[in-house]
Amino acid sequence: MRNSTELAPITLLLLEDEPFIALDIEEVLNSAGVRNIHTVSTCREAEVWLRGATPHVAVIDPRLTDGICSVAVKHLVAHEVPFVVYSGDTDTLVEEEPAFGRGIWLTKPCAPDELITAVGRAVDTGRN
């Protein structure tokens, strides 16, 4: 398990449209020291937020209520923001949007320590 101070100073963008899953992810990441989490539930909200902010890392459910978050993930790639693709649907996603292939993949559901490790790996990737 990572030291909670390692993840404390980061800003994390969370794209998740299921409220209970979002709350669970926030709780897990808070337990790892992440305090600045911006959660959005639609692709559109993510696009708007990304116009005025750049996170250190993102956790993305790629299929939200308003579609596949292609614009958001392309923005993250263009701005070299590392991300974790957290999804139960991994079969055709990269075919639909190749930019998702640049992320660290994590299959829903997963253990809390797996999520923390994936976010830590993404943060470390962004620091290199």
C-alpha positions in Angstrom: 0.0 0.0 0.0 1.2 3.5 -0.9 2.1 6.1 1.7 -0.9 8.4 1.9 1.3 11.5 1.7 2.4 10.5 -1.8 -1.0 11.0 -3.3 -2.1 13.8 -1.0 -1.1 16.8 -3.2 -2.7 15.6 -6.5 -5.8 16.8 -8.2 -7.8 13.8 -9.5 -10.6 13.9 -12.1 -13.1 11.1 -11.7 -15.5 10.3 -14.5 -18.3 8.1 -13.1 -22.0 8.1 -13.7 -23.0 5.6 -11.0 -23.3 7.6 -7.7 -22.6 4.7 -5.4 -19.5 3.7 -7.4 -18.3 7.3 -7.4 -18.7 7.5 -3.7 -16.9 4.3 -3.2 -14.0 5.4 -5.4 -13.8 8.7 -3.6 -13.7 7.0 -0.2 -11.0 4.5 -1.3 -8.9 7.4 -2.8 -9.5 9.6 0.3 -8.1 6.7 2.4 -5.0 6.8 0.3 -4.6 10.5 1.0 -6.2 12.0 -2.1 -8.1 15.1 -1.0 -8.7 17.0 -4.2 -11.1 14.9 -6.3 -13.4 16.5 -8.9 -16.2 14.0 -9.8 -18.3 14.4 -13.0 -21.0 12.1 -14.2 -21.2 13.1 -17.9 -18.8 13.4 -20.7 -20.0 17.0 -21.2 -19.2 17.9 -17.6 -15.7 16.5 -18.0 -15.2 18.5 -21.2 -16.3 21.7 -19.6 -14.2 21.2 -16.5 -11.1 20.3 -18.5 -11.3 23.7 -20.4 -10.4 25.4 -17.2 -8.4 22.9 -15.2 -5.8 20.2 -15.6 -5.7 17.3 -13.2 -2.6 15.4 -12.2 -4.4 12.1 -13.0 -7.9 10.8 -13.9 -9.9 7.8 -13.3 -12.3 7.2 -16.2 -15.4 5.1 -16.7 -15.4 5.5 -20.4 -19.1 5.0 -21.0 -21.2 7.5 -19.2 -24.9 8.4 -19.6 -24.2 10.8 -22.5 -21.9 8.5 -24.4 -18.2 7.5 -24.7 -15.8 10.1 -23.3 -13.7 10.4 -26.4 -13.2 14.2 -26.2 -12.2 14.0 -22.6 -9.7 11.2 -23.0 -8.2 12.8 -26.1 -7.8 16.0 -24.1 -6.0 14.1 -21.3 -3.7 12.4 -23.9 -2.9 15.7 -25.6 -2.1 17.3 -22.2 0.0 14.3 -21.1 -2.3 13.6 -18.1 -2.1 10.0 -17.1 -5.3 8.1 -16.5 -6.8 4.9 -15.3 -9.6 3.3 -17.4 -11.9 1.7 -14.8 -14.5 -0.2 -16.7 -16.3 -3.5 -16.8 -16.4 -3.2 -20.6 -13.0 -3.6 -22.2 -13.8 -5.6 -25.4 -14.3 -2.9 -28.0 -13.3 0.3 -26.3 -9.9 0.8 -27.9 -11.4 0.1 -31.3 -14.0 2.8 -30.7 -11.5 5.3 -29.4 -7.8 4.4 -29.6 -6.8 7.1 -27.0 -8.1 4.8 -24.3 -5.2 2.5 -25.1 -2.9 5.1 -23.5 -4.4 4.5 -20.0 -3.8 2.0 -17.3 -6.6 -0.6 -17.4 -8.5 -1.7 -14.4 -11.5 -4.0 -14.6 -14.6 -3.2 -12.5 -15.0 -4.3 -9.8 -11.6 -4.4 -8.1 -10.2 -4.4 -4.6 -9.4 -1.0 -3.1 -5.7 -1.6 -3.0 -5.8 -2.4 -6.8 -7.4 1.0 -7.5 -4.9 2.8 -5.2 -2.0 1.0 -6.9 -3.3 1.8 -10.4 -3.7 5.5 -9.5 -0.2 5.5 -8.0 1.2 4.0 -11.1 -0.5 6.6 -13.3 0.8 9.4 -11.1 4.3 8.0 -11.3 4.0 7.8 -15.1 3.0 11.4 -15.2 6.1 12.4 -13.2 8.5 10.8 -15.6 
